[in-house]
């Protein structure tokens, strides 16, 4: 008979933190994202055909990124 948790790491109880490369990369990207947001708080004017919108730069860039992701996902799905 083997114990229930054989083959698992000692940190599998949820109390400890295992520092894997993917977790370190995720934390580094999150930190860089926060730095980017807090350094780009200035307001910019975005002209949308007939409407002028004033928003923080990071929101304008995030909106353009989201639109790009949606268009890319649609384009990749139609190519299959």
ABEGO torsion letter per residue (X at the ends): XBBAABGBBAAAAGABBBBBAAAAAAAAAAAAAAAAAAABABBBBBBBGABBBBBBAAAAAAAAAAAAAAAAAAAAAAAX
